[in-house]
C-alpha cells in the first residue's frame, strides 16, 4: 500500500538533516550509508505505533507518589458511554478513547471534563498512590 503525506518544509529539512548526519556517521564507520527520508518516516511511524500499543496507561509518577485517572469510572457510574462522554465534554472520540483507556488528559481536556461533570472534587477524577 502506498500512502502520501504532506509535511511542513521545516519538518522535511529537519528529517533530511538527520538523514545526512546518520549517513555521514555510517560512512565514517565504513558502513553502507543509504538511509533515506522515507526510511526515517517509516521507522518513526513504526516506533510510535509500538509505543502507543505497548505502553501501559499513562500515570504521573514522582518517587513513591503516583497519579492515575478515574475519569472512566466516574462516567460509567453516571451511565455514560465513551461516545456520550466525548460529546458531553466536547472532546474528540479518539481523545476520549485514550482517556477511557487510562491515559491522563492534558490540562485543557481535564478542565472540560471537570466542568462537564459539574466540578466534582478532584479526588473523584484522579487517584493518588
C-alpha positions as CSV (number, residue, x, y, z in Angstrom):
1,X,0.0,0.0,0.0
2,X,1.2,3.5,-0.8
3,X,0.4,6.5,1.4
4,X,1.2,10.1,0.6
5,X,1.6,12.6,3.4
6,X,2.2,16.4,3.5
7,X,4.8,17.7,5.8
8,X,5.9,21.3,6.5
9,X,9.1,22.3,4.8
10,X,10.8,22.8,8.2
11,X,9.9,19.2,9.2
12,X,11.3,17.8,5.9
13,X,14.5,19.9,6.4
14,X,15.0,18.6,9.9
15,X,14.5,15.0,8.8
16,X,16.9,15.5,5.9
17,X,19.5,17.0,8.3
18,X,19.1,13.9,10.5
19,X,19.5,11.6,7.4
20,X,22.6,13.4,6.3
21,X,24.1,13.2,9.9
22,X,23.2,9.5,10.1
23,X,24.6,8.6,6.7
24,X,27.8,10.6,7.4
25,X,28.3,8.8,10.7
26,X,27.8,5.4,9.0
27,X,30.4,6.4,6.3
28,X,32.9,7.4,8.9
29,X,32.5,3.8,10.4
30,X,33.0,2.3,6.9
31,X,29.3,1.1,6.7
32,X,26.8,1.4,3.9
33,X,25.1,4.8,4.1
34,X,21.9,4.6,2.1
35,X,19.3,5.7,4.6
36,X,16.5,7.9,3.1
37,X,14.0,10.4,4.4
38,X,11.3,7.8,3.7
39,X,13.2,5.2,5.8
40,X,13.2,7.6,8.8
41,X,9.5,8.4,8.4
42,X,8.6,4.7,8.2
43,X,10.7,3.9,11.3
44,X,9.2,6.8,13.2
45,X,5.7,5.6,12.5
46,X,6.6,2.0,13.5
47,X,8.2,3.2,16.7
48,X,5.3,5.5,17.5
49,X,2.7,2.7,17.0
50,X,4.7,0.2,19.0
51,X,4.9,2.8,21.8
52,X,1.2,3.6,21.7
53,X,0.1,-0.1,21.6
54,X,2.5,-1.5,24.1
55,X,2.7,1.3,26.7
56,X,0.7,0.9,29.9
57,X,-1.8,3.7,30.7
58,X,-0.1,7.0,31.4
59,X,0.5,7.9,35.0
60,X,2.3,10.7,36.7
61,X,5.0,9.3,39.0
62,X,7.3,11.1,41.3
63,X,9.3,8.8,43.6
64,X,6.7,6.9,45.6
65,X,3.9,9.3,44.5
66,X,1.7,8.2,41.6
67,X,-1.4,9.7,39.9
68,X,-3.9,7.6,38.0
69,X,-7.1,8.6,36.1
70,X,-10.5,7.6,37.5
71,X,-12.4,9.5,34.8
72,X,-13.8,6.4,33.1
73,X,-15.1,5.1,36.4
74,X,-16.9,8.4,37.0
75,X,-18.6,8.4,33.6
76,X,-19.6,4.8,34.0
77,X,-21.1,5.5,37.4
78,X,-23.2,8.1,35.6
79,X,-24.2,5.5,32.9
80,X,-22.4,7.4,30.2
81,X,-20.8,5.7,27.3
82,X,-17.4,6.7,25.9
83,X,-19.1,8.4,22.9
84,X,-21.6,10.2,25.1
85,X,-18.8,11.3,27.4
86,X,-16.8,12.7,24.5
87,X,-19.9,14.6,23.2
88,X,-20.7,15.9,26.7
89,X,-17.2,17.2,27.2
90,X,-16.7,18.5,23.6
91,X,-13.7,16.3,23.2
92,X,-12.9,14.2,20.2
93,X,-13.9,10.5,20.4
94,X,-10.2,9.5,19.8
95,X,-9.1,11.7,22.7
96,X,-11.8,10.3,24.9
97,X,-10.8,6.8,23.9
98,X,-7.3,7.5,25.1
99,X,-8.6,8.9,28.4
100,X,-11.0,5.9,28.7
101,X,-8.0,3.6,28.4
102,X,-6.4,5.1,31.5
103,X,-4.3,7.9,30.0
104,X,-4.3,11.2,31.8
105,X,-5.8,14.1,29.7
106,X,-4.0,17.3,29.1
107,X,-5.0,20.3,31.3
108,X,-7.5,21.7,28.7
109,X,-9.3,18.4,28.4
110,X,-9.2,17.8,32.1
111,X,-10.9,21.1,32.7
112,X,-13.6,20.3,30.0
113,X,-14.3,17.0,31.7
114,X,-14.3,18.6,35.2
115,X,-16.8,21.3,34.1
116,X,-19.0,18.8,32.2
117,X,-19.2,16.6,35.3
118,X,-20.3,19.6,37.4
119,X,-17.0,20.5,39.1
120,X,-16.7,17.4,41.3
121,X,-13.9,17.2,43.9
122,X,-10.6,16.5,42.0
123,X,-10.1,13.3,44.1
124,X,-13.1,11.8,42.3
125,X,-11.3,12.1,38.9
126,X,-7.8,11.1,39.9
127,X,-6.3,8.6,42.3
128,X,-3.2,9.3,44.3
129,X,-1.0,6.4,45.4
